[in-house]
C-alpha cells in the first residue's frame, strides 16, 4: 500500500502502526506528528519511532528524549 493512496487532502495526518524496522500505514496521509516536539514529519522522512509507545520522533535528539534519556550536564 502506498502511504499516499487516496489522500485528497495533501495536509492530512496519517495513522501508523510502528513495528520493528518498519511501519504500516493504517490511514493514508502525508505526515505524522513528533511525540516530543509536535513537529510534522513527512512519511518519506520518518526514521525514528518507539514500537512500545507507538510514537514517532522528528530527530535523534527527540527520539532520545522520547526513550527517556537525559544527558548528563
N, CA, C and O atoms as CSV, one atom per row, in Angstrom:
chain,resi,resn,atom,element,x,y,z
A,1,UNK,N,N,0.849,-1.187,0.000
A,1,UNK,CA,C,0.000,0.000,0.000
A,1,UNK,C,C,0.887,1.240,0.000
A,1,UNK,O,O,1.791,1.365,0.826
A,2,UNK,N,N,0.633,2.124,-0.898
A,2,UNK,CA,C,1.334,3.391,-0.951
A,2,UNK,C,C,0.779,4.287,0.152
A,2,UNK,O,O,-0.439,4.431,0.253
A,3,UNK,N,N,1.634,4.901,0.990
A,3,UNK,CA,C,1.125,5.734,2.078
A,3,UNK,C,C,0.310,6.937,1.615
A,3,UNK,O,O,-0.376,7.565,2.422
A,4,UNK,N,N,0.380,7.266,0.318
A,4,UNK,CA,C,-0.338,8.422,-0.190
A,4,UNK,C,C,-1.597,8.048,-0.967
A,4,UNK,O,O,-2.291,8.935,-1.463
A,5,UNK,N,N,-1.909,6.762,-1.085
A,5,UNK,CA,C,-3.106,6.332,-1.808
A,5,UNK,C,C,-4.358,6.943,-1.194
A,5,UNK,O,O,-4.550,6.896,0.021
A,6,UNK,N,N,-5.190,7.506,-2.022
A,6,UNK,CA,C,-6.477,8.022,-1.573
A,6,UNK,C,C,-6.413,9.273,-0.730
A,6,UNK,O,O,-7.391,9.615,-0.066
A,7,UNK,N,N,-5.302,9.958,-0.739
A,7,UNK,CA,C,-5.195,11.172,0.073
A,7,UNK,C,C,-5.514,12.373,-0.796
A,7,UNK,O,O,-4.671,12.844,-1.559
A,8,UNK,N,N,-6.735,12.864,-0.675
A,8,UNK,CA,C,-7.143,14.039,-1.436
A,8,UNK,C,C,-6.580,15.296,-0.787
A,8,UNK,O,O,-6.117,16.206,-1.475
A,9,UNK,N,N,-6.622,15.339,0.534
A,9,UNK,CA,C,-6.093,16.480,1.277
A,9,UNK,C,C,-4.604,16.265,1.488
A,9,UNK,O,O,-4.204,15.340,2.196
A,10,UNK,N,N,-3.787,17.103,0.885
A,10,UNK,CA,C,-2.342,16.930,0.957
A,10,UNK,C,C,-1.772,17.218,2.330
A,10,UNK,O,O,-0.589,16.972,2.563
A,11,UNK,N,N,-2.577,17.732,3.245
A,11,UNK,CA,C,-2.078,18.031,4.582
A,11,UNK,C,C,-2.791,17.174,5.628
A,11,UNK,O,O,-3.106,17.650,6.718
A,12,UNK,N,N,-3.040,15.919,5.294
A,12,UNK,CA,C,-3.731,15.011,6.203
A,12,UNK,C,C,-2.724,14.183,7.005
A,12,UNK,O,O,-1.730,13.704,6.460
A,13,UNK,N,N,-2.988,14.022,8.289
A,13,UNK,CA,C,-2.124,13.225,9.147
A,13,UNK,C,C,-2.428,11.738,8.956
A,13,UNK,O,O,-3.588,11.328,8.918
A,14,UNK,N,N,-1.381,10.953,8.839
A,14,UNK,CA,C,-1.523,9.509,8.670
A,14,UNK,C,C,-1.675,8.834,10.026
A,14,UNK,O,O,-1.238,9.366,11.047
A,15,UNK,N,N,-2.291,7.669,10.030
A,15,UNK,CA,C,-2.316,6.800,11.205
A,15,UNK,C,C,-1.358,5.654,10.898
A,15,UNK,O,O,-1.463,5.006,9.857
A,16,UNK,N,N,-0.435,5.415,11.805
A,16,UNK,CA,C,0.651,4.471,11.572
A,16,UNK,C,C,0.703,3.435,12.685
A,16,UNK,O,O,0.447,3.749,13.848
A,17,UNK,N,N,1.034,2.203,12.325
A,17,UNK,CA,C,1.380,1.166,13.306
A,17,UNK,C,C,2.882,0.980,13.184
A,17,UNK,O,O,3.384,0.563,12.141
A,18,UNK,N,N,3.596,1.293,14.261
A,18,UNK,CA,C,5.059,1.206,14.254
A,18,UNK,C,C,5.475,-0.204,14.641
A,18,UNK,O,O,5.004,-0.745,15.642
A,19,UNK,N,N,6.350,-0.790,13.854
A,19,UNK,CA,C,6.873,-2.127,14.100
A,19,UNK,C,C,8.396,-2.062,14.114
A,19,UNK,O,O,8.988,-1.028,13.802
A,20,UNK,N,N,9.016,-3.167,14.477
A,20,UNK,CA,C,10.472,-3.234,14.440
A,20,UNK,C,C,10.952,-3.077,13.005
A,20,UNK,O,O,10.603,-3.882,12.142
A,21,UNK,N,N,11.749,-2.047,12.744
A,21,UNK,CA,C,12.386,-1.783,11.452
A,21,UNK,C,C,11.424,-1.439,10.316
A,21,UNK,O,O,11.851,-1.338,9.166
A,22,UNK,N,N,10.141,-1.258,10.611
A,22,UNK,CA,C,9.186,-0.863,9.571
A,22,UNK,C,C,7.950,-0.259,10.232
A,22,UNK,O,O,7.752,-0.368,11.442
A,23,UNK,N,N,7.133,0.375,9.410
A,23,UNK,CA,C,5.846,0.852,9.893
A,23,UNK,C,C,4.794,0.534,8.855
A,23,UNK,O,O,5.090,0.387,7.669
A,24,UNK,N,N,3.553,0.428,9.323
A,24,UNK,CA,C,2.433,0.100,8.451
A,24,UNK,C,C,1.455,1.265,8.484
A,24,UNK,O,O,1.083,1.744,9.555
A,25,UNK,N,N,1.047,1.711,7.319
A,25,UNK,CA,C,0.091,2.811,7.220
A,25,UNK,C,C,-1.314,2.249,7.426
A,25,UNK,O,O,-1.780,1.413,6.651
A,26,UNK,N,N,-1.977,2.715,8.473
A,26,UNK,CA,C,-3.342,2.292,8.788
A,26,UNK,C,C,-4.348,3.207,8.086
A,26,UNK,O,O,-5.343,2.746,7.526
A,27,UNK,N,N,-4.066,4.518,8.127
A,27,UNK,CA,C,-4.879,5.504,7.409
A,27,UNK,C,C,-3.922,6.383,6.611
A,27,UNK,O,O,-3.045,7.019,7.195
A,28,UNK,N,N,-4.071,6.430,5.296
A,28,UNK,CA,C,-3.146,7.216,4.470
A,28,UNK,C,C,-3.111,8.688,4.866
A,28,UNK,O,O,-4.110,9.266,5.295
A,29,UNK,N,N,-1.949,9.262,4.712
A,29,UNK,CA,C,-1.737,10.672,4.984
A,29,UNK,C,C,-0.337,11.058,4.566
A,29,UNK,O,O,0.427,10.221,4.085
A,30,UNK,N,N,0.001,12.310,4.747
A,30,UNK,CA,C,1.306,12.838,4.321
A,30,UNK,C,C,2.331,12.895,5.440
A,30,UNK,O,O,3.533,12.918,5.176
A,31,UNK,N,N,1.874,12.918,6.688
A,31,UNK,CA,C,2.801,13.125,7.796
A,31,UNK,C,C,2.263,12.485,9.073
A,31,UNK,O,O,1.104,12.077,9.153
A,32,UNK,N,N,3.160,12.411,10.082
A,32,UNK,CA,C,2.787,12.085,11.455
A,32,UNK,C,C,3.391,13.172,12.335
A,32,UNK,O,O,4.237,13.940,11.877
A,33,UNK,N,N,2.976,13.242,13.564
A,33,UNK,CA,C,3.495,14.263,14.486
A,33,UNK,C,C,4.528,13.663,15.425
A,33,UNK,O,O,4.385,12.534,15.895
A,34,UNK,N,N,5.568,14.437,15.688
A,34,UNK,CA,C,6.587,14.047,16.653
A,34,UNK,C,C,5.967,14.072,18.049
A,34,UNK,O,O,5.332,15.055,18.432
A,35,UNK,N,N,6.149,13.000,18.801
A,35,UNK,CA,C,5.583,12.900,20.150
A,35,UNK,C,C,6.255,13.851,21.130
A,35,UNK,O,O,5.666,14.189,22.157
A,36,UNK,N,N,7.466,14.288,20.837
A,36,UNK,CA,C,8.204,15.173,21.738
A,36,UNK,C,C,8.028,16.639,21.360
A,36,UNK,O,O,7.740,17.470,22.221
A,37,UNK,N,N,8.201,16.961,20.081
A,37,UNK,CA,C,8.190,18.363,19.652
A,37,UNK,C,C,6.873,18.816,19.033
A,37,UNK,O,O,6.592,20.013,18.975
A,38,UNK,N,N,6.068,17.867,18.573
A,38,UNK,CA,C,4.824,18.215,17.885
A,38,UNK,C,C,5.019,18.581,16.427
A,38,UNK,O,O,4.058,18.931,15.742
A,39,UNK,N,N,6.258,18.504,15.942
A,39,UNK,CA,C,6.555,18.849,14.549
A,39,UNK,C,C,5.934,17.827,13.591
A,39,UNK,O,O,5.796,16.651,13.925
A,40,UNK,N,N,5.564,18.297,12.398
A,40,UNK,CA,C,5.082,17.394,11.354
A,40,UNK,C,C,6.284,16.674,10.744
A,40,UNK,O,O,7.288,17.302,10.405
A,41,UNK,N,N,6.172,15.349,10.606
A,41,UNK,CA,C,7.226,14.545,9.998
A,41,UNK,C,C,6.656,13.934,8.716
A,41,UNK,O,O,5.788,13.066,8.794
A,42,UNK,N,N,7.118,14.361,7.545
A,42,UNK,CA,C,6.647,13.731,6.310
A,42,UNK,C,C,6.972,12.234,6.354
A,42,UNK,O,O,8.044,11.851,6.822
A,43,UNK,N,N,6.068,11.397,5.878
A,43,UNK,CA,C,6.294,9.953,5.947
A,43,UNK,C,C,7.592,9.533,5.270
A,43,UNK,O,O,8.260,8.606,5.728
A,44,UNK,N,N,7.953,10.209,4.183
A,44,UNK,CA,C,9.187,9.836,3.497
A,44,UNK,C,C,10.436,10.182,4.307
A,44,UNK,O,O,11.527,9.710,3.985
A,45,UNK,N,N,10.293,10.998,5.351
A,45,UNK,CA,C,11.422,11.373,6.202
A,45,UNK,C,C,11.379,10.685,7.567
A,45,UNK,O,O,12.255,10.925,8.398
A,46,UNK,N,N,10.388,9.842,7.813
A,46,UNK,CA,C,10.227,9.187,9.112
A,46,UNK,C,C,11.304,8.127,9.313
A,46,UNK,O,O,11.371,7.144,8.574
A,47,UNK,N,N,12.151,8.343,10.332
A,47,UNK,CA,C,13.262,7.429,10.608
A,47,UNK,C,C,13.275,6.929,12.043
A,47,UNK,O,O,13.866,5.887,12.327
A,48,UNK,N,N,12.633,7.655,12.954
A,48,UNK,CA,C,12.742,7.336,14.377
A,48,UNK,C,C,11.362,7.133,14.982
A,48,UNK,O,O,10.472,7.967,14.818
A,49,UNK,N,N,11.192,6.002,15.693
A,49,UNK,CA,C,9.933,5.754,16.387
A,49,UNK,C,C,10.165,4.760,17.522
A,49,UNK,O,O,11.195,4.090,17.593
A,50,UNK,N,N,9.175,4.690,18.404
A,50,UNK,CA,C,9.205,3.789,19.546
A,50,UNK,C,C,8.069,2.790,19.360
A,50,UNK,O,O,6.899,3.171,19.365
A,51,UNK,N,N,8.409,1.517,19.196
A,51,UNK,CA,C,7.411,0.477,18.959
A,51,UNK,C,C,6.517,0.299,20.184
A,51,UNK,O,O,5.298,0.191,20.050
A,52,UNK,N,N,7.109,0.269,21.371
A,52,UNK,CA,C,6.330,0.044,22.594
A,52,UNK,C,C,5.339,1.164,22.869
A,52,UNK,O,O,4.209,0.908,23.284
A,53,UNK,N,N,5.755,2.396,22.639
A,53,UNK,CA,C,4.877,3.548,22.879
A,53,UNK,C,C,4.062,3.954,21.660
A,53,UNK,O,O,3.143,4.766,21.766
A,54,UNK,N,N,4.398,3.388,20.493
A,54,UNK,CA,C,3.729,3.734,19.238
A,54,UNK,C,C,3.792,5.247,19.005
A,54,UNK,O,O,2.777,5.904,18.772
A,55,UNK,N,N,5.027,5.779,19.075
A,55,UNK,CA,C,5.274,7.211,18.894
A,55,UNK,C,C,6.335,7.427,17.824
A,55,UNK,O,O,7.244,6.613,17.656
A,56,UNK,N,N,6.204,8.532,17.107
A,56,UNK,CA,C,7.197,8.949,16.111
A,56,UNK,C,C,8.023,10.097,16.677
A,56,UNK,O,O,7.561,10.846,17.538
A,57,UNK,N,N,9.258,10.224,16.178
A,57,UNK,CA,C,10.154,11.301,16.612
A,57,UNK,C,C,10.786,11.973,15.397
A,57,UNK,O,O,11.117,11.310,14.414
A,58,UNK,N,N,10.948,13.274,15.471
A,58,UNK,CA,C,11.431,14.069,14.343
A,58,UNK,C,C,12.949,14.053,14.180
A,58,UNK,O,O,13.452,14.345,13.095
A,59,UNK,N,N,13.681,13.720,15.234
A,59,UNK,CA,C,15.145,13.783,15.180
A,59,UNK,C,C,15.731,12.786,16.173
A,59,UNK,O,O,15.013,12.247,17.016
A,60,UNK,N,N,17.039,12.541,16.071
A,60,UNK,CA,C,17.665,11.654,17.053
A,60,UNK,C,C,17.535,12.198,18.486
A,60,UNK,O,O,17.348,11.434,19.433
A,61,UNK,N,N,17.635,13.515,18.627
A,61,UNK,CA,C,17.509,14.131,19.949
A,61,UNK,C,C,16.106,13.930,20.519
A,61,UNK,O,O,15.947,13.627,21.702
A,62,UNK,N,N,15.096,14.101,19.676
A,62,UNK,CA,C,13.713,13.882,20.110
A,62,UNK,C,C,13.497,12.411,20.463
A,62,UNK,O,O,12.796,12.099,21.426
A,63,UNK,N,N,14.099,11.509,19.688
A,63,UNK,CA,C,13.973,10.076,19.971
A,63,UNK,C,C,14.597,9.747,21.324
A,63,UNK,O,O,14.012,9.007,22.115
A,64,UNK,N,N,15.771,10.288,21.591
A,64,UNK,CA,C,16.418,10.034,22.883
A,64,UNK,C,C,15.552,10.555,24.033
A,64,UNK,O,O,15.419,9.893,25.062
A,65,UNK,N,N,14.975,11.724,23.859
A,65,UNK,CA,C,14.072,12.266,24.881
A,65,UNK,C,C,12.841,11.375,25.030
A,65,UNK,O,O,12.385,11.127,26.146
A,66,UNK,N,N,12.308,10.897,23.920
A,66,UNK,CA,C,11.135,10.021,23.953
A,66,UNK,C,C,11.416,8.692,24.635
A,66,UNK,O,O,10.524,8.108,25.250
A,67,UNK,N,N,12.649,8.210,24.531
A,67,UNK,CA,C,13.025,6.977,25.178
A,67,UNK,C,C,13.434,7.216,26.644
A,67,UNK,O,O,13.770,6.272,27.359
A,68,UNK,N,N,13.405,8.468,27.077
A,68,UNK,CA,C,13.673,8.787,28.477
A,68,UNK,C,C,15.127,9.084,28.802
A,68,UNK,O,O,15.483,9.188,29.976
A,69,UNK,N,N,15.972,9.221,27.793
A,69,UNK,CA,C,17.379,9.530,28.018
A,69,UNK,C,C,17.539,10.994,28.385
A,69,UNK,O,O,17.035,11.876,27.690
A,70,UNK,N,N,18.228,11.241,29.453
A,70,UNK,CA,C,18.528,12.612,29.887
A,70,UNK,C,C,20.046,12.770,29.903
A,70,UNK,O,O,20.721,12.102,30.685
A,71,UNK,N,N,20.598,13.644,29.052
A,71,UNK,CA,C,22.063,13.795,29.021
A,71,UNK,C,C,22.591,14.347,30.341
A,71,UNK,O,O,21.950,15.165,31.001
A,72,UNK,N,N,23.773,13.876,30.700
A,72,UNK,CA,C,24.418,14.354,31.916
A,72,UNK,C,C,24.987,15.741,31.665
A,72,UNK,O,O,25.539,16.003,30.596
A,73,UNK,N,N,24.857,16.632,32.643
A,73,UNK,CA,C,25.384,18.004,32.463
A,73,UNK,C,C,26.898,18.046,32.424
A,73,UNK,O,O,27.483,19.120,32.279
